[in-house]
């Protein structure tokens, strides 16, 4: 008889990954603490040890996971802004199940720190009104991903396989990003 593998220890990171998987494959409404516990092979109450506020803390953690994006400072504020927008878009597209949380949860924790860092990077690179620019860039990224997810068929129960990559959406995103950056230079 083969030796039993010891159980993988429960961690905040493991909980978030399992929750993302459920939200992305079944939708946010189907994400319950009981279902999450089953996916992790633990009692649902064990999750509260890592997330004491329960489902509310889980929702905050999921929103933070997809919105606390950091990038290295580039040579210009435009290149830094592009890197951040592209990285943010990728994370949001990777996890369409929590897009609603990203759109509705106020930035706090790691997200608030990442936004502060973005403002600082753009300010250091010479962009006046960097805080306004970051708000505009975030609105553009979130809005473009929302339209992309809507058009992909991800939430449509009648669609067997949704489109994760759409070259037209990529081109639209890049064109919109360039236009927004030009507008921010004025």
C-alpha positions as CSV (number, residue, x, y, z in Angstrom):
1,X,0.0,0.0,0.0
2,X,1.5,3.4,-1.0
3,X,2.2,5.9,1.7
4,X,-0.4,8.6,2.1
5,X,0.8,12.1,1.2
6,X,0.5,14.5,4.0
7,X,-2.2,17.1,3.3
8,X,-1.1,20.4,1.8
9,X,-1.2,23.0,4.6
10,X,-3.9,25.6,4.3
11,X,-2.7,29.1,3.5
12,X,-4.2,32.4,2.5
13,X,-2.6,32.0,-0.9
14,X,-4.0,28.6,-1.4
15,X,-7.4,29.8,-0.3
16,X,-7.3,32.7,-2.8
17,X,-6.2,30.4,-5.7
18,X,-9.0,27.9,-5.0
19,X,-11.5,30.7,-4.7
20,X,-10.3,32.2,-8.0
21,X,-10.7,28.9,-9.7
22,X,-14.3,28.5,-8.5
23,X,-15.2,32.1,-9.4
24,X,-13.6,31.8,-12.9
25,X,-15.1,28.4,-13.7
26,X,-18.5,28.7,-12.0
27,X,-19.1,32.4,-11.4
28,X,-18.9,34.5,-8.2
29,X,-22.4,33.5,-7.1
30,X,-21.4,29.9,-6.8
31,X,-18.4,30.7,-4.6
32,X,-19.5,29.8,-1.1
33,X,-17.4,29.0,2.0
34,X,-18.7,25.4,2.0
35,X,-17.8,24.9,-1.7
36,X,-14.4,26.5,-1.1
37,X,-13.8,24.2,1.8
38,X,-14.7,21.2,-0.3
39,X,-12.3,22.3,-3.0
40,X,-9.5,22.7,-0.4
41,X,-10.5,19.4,1.3
42,X,-11.0,21.2,4.6
43,X,-14.0,22.1,6.8
44,X,-15.3,25.6,5.8
45,X,-14.5,26.8,9.3
46,X,-10.8,26.2,8.8
47,X,-10.8,29.0,6.2
48,X,-11.7,31.5,8.9
49,X,-8.4,31.0,10.6
50,X,-6.7,32.6,7.6
51,X,-9.6,35.0,6.8
52,X,-11.2,35.9,10.1
53,X,-13.9,38.1,8.5
54,X,-15.0,35.2,6.4
55,X,-16.6,35.8,3.0
56,X,-16.2,39.6,3.3
57,X,-12.4,39.1,3.8
58,X,-12.4,36.6,0.9
59,X,-14.1,39.0,-1.5
60,X,-11.6,41.8,-0.4
61,X,-8.7,39.4,-1.0
62,X,-9.9,38.4,-4.4
63,X,-10.4,42.0,-5.5
64,X,-6.9,42.9,-4.2
65,X,-5.4,39.9,-6.0
66,X,-6.5,41.2,-9.4
67,X,-6.1,45.0,-8.8
68,X,-2.8,45.3,-6.8
69,X,-0.6,45.3,-9.9
70,X,2.9,46.7,-9.7
71,X,5.4,47.3,-12.5
72,X,9.0,48.5,-12.7
73,X,9.5,52.2,-13.5
74,X,10.3,52.6,-17.2
75,X,12.3,55.3,-19.0
76,X,9.2,57.5,-19.5
77,X,5.9,57.9,-17.8
78,X,4.1,56.7,-21.0
79,X,6.1,53.4,-21.0
80,X,5.4,53.0,-17.2
81,X,1.7,53.7,-17.8
82,X,1.6,51.2,-20.7
83,X,3.3,48.5,-18.7
84,X,0.9,49.0,-15.8
85,X,-2.2,49.0,-18.1
86,X,-1.2,45.9,-20.0
87,X,-0.3,44.0,-16.8
88,X,-3.6,45.0,-15.2
89,X,-5.5,44.0,-18.2
90,X,-3.9,40.6,-18.3
91,X,-4.6,39.8,-14.6
92,X,-8.3,40.9,-15.0
93,X,-8.7,38.9,-18.2
94,X,-7.2,35.9,-16.4
95,X,-9.8,36.1,-13.7
96,X,-13.1,37.2,-15.3
97,X,-15.0,35.6,-12.3
98,X,-13.9,38.4,-10.0
99,X,-14.1,41.3,-12.4
100,X,-17.3,42.5,-10.7
101,X,-15.3,42.7,-7.4
102,X,-12.5,44.7,-9.1
103,X,-15.1,47.1,-10.4
104,X,-17.0,47.6,-7.1
105,X,-14.7,47.1,-4.2
106,X,-13.0,50.3,-3.0
107,X,-9.2,50.2,-3.3
108,X,-7.6,49.2,0.0
109,X,-4.6,47.3,1.3
110,X,-2.3,46.2,-1.5
111,X,-4.5,47.9,-4.1
112,X,-4.2,51.2,-2.4
113,X,-0.5,50.8,-2.1
114,X,-0.2,49.9,-5.8
115,X,-2.2,52.9,-6.8
116,X,0.0,55.1,-4.7
117,X,3.1,53.6,-6.3
118,X,1.6,54.2,-9.8
119,X,1.0,57.9,-8.9
120,X,4.5,58.2,-7.6
121,X,6.1,56.6,-10.6
122,X,4.2,58.9,-13.0
123,X,5.0,61.9,-10.9
124,X,8.7,61.0,-10.7
125,X,8.7,60.6,-14.5
126,X,7.4,64.1,-15.0
127,X,3.6,63.7,-15.5
128,X,1.7,66.6,-13.9
129,X,-1.7,65.5,-12.3
130,X,-0.5,61.9,-12.0
131,X,-3.3,61.0,-9.6
132,X,-6.0,62.1,-12.2
133,X,-4.1,60.2,-14.9
134,X,-4.0,57.0,-12.8
135,X,-7.8,57.3,-12.2
136,X,-8.3,57.7,-16.0
137,X,-6.0,54.8,-16.8
138,X,-7.7,52.5,-14.3
139,X,-11.2,53.4,-15.7
140,X,-10.0,52.7,-19.2
141,X,-8.5,49.3,-18.3
142,X,-11.5,48.2,-16.2
143,X,-14.0,49.3,-18.8
144,X,-12.2,47.7,-21.7
145,X,-11.9,44.4,-19.8
146,X,-15.5,44.5,-18.9
147,X,-16.5,45.0,-22.5
148,X,-14.1,42.2,-23.6
149,X,-15.5,39.8,-21.0
150,X,-19.1,40.7,-22.0
151,X,-18.3,40.0,-25.6
152,X,-16.3,36.9,-24.9
153,X,-19.4,34.8,-23.9
154,X,-17.8,34.0,-20.5
155,X,-21.0,34.6,-18.5
156,X,-23.4,33.2,-21.1
157,X,-24.6,29.7,-20.0
158,X,-25.4,28.9,-23.6
159,X,-21.8,29.3,-24.7
160,X,-19.7,26.1,-24.5
161,X,-16.3,27.7,-24.8
162,X,-15.6,31.4,-24.3
163,X,-13.0,33.4,-26.2
164,X,-10.0,34.2,-24.0
165,X,-8.0,35.9,-26.7
166,X,-9.5,38.2,-29.3
167,X,-7.0,40.0,-31.6
168,X,-9.6,42.7,-32.3
169,X,-9.9,43.4,-28.6
170,X,-6.1,43.6,-28.4
171,X,-6.0,46.1,-31.2
172,X,-8.9,48.1,-29.7
173,X,-7.1,48.2,-26.3
174,X,-3.8,49.4,-27.7
175,X,-5.5,52.0,-29.9
176,X,-7.5,53.3,-26.9
177,X,-4.5,53.3,-24.6
178,X,-2.5,55.3,-27.2
179,X,-5.3,57.8,-27.5
180,X,-5.6,58.2,-23.7
181,X,-1.9,58.6,-23.3
182,X,-1.9,61.3,-25.9
183,X,-4.7,63.1,-24.1
184,X,-2.9,63.0,-20.8
185,X,0.1,64.7,-22.4
186,X,-1.9,67.9,-23.0
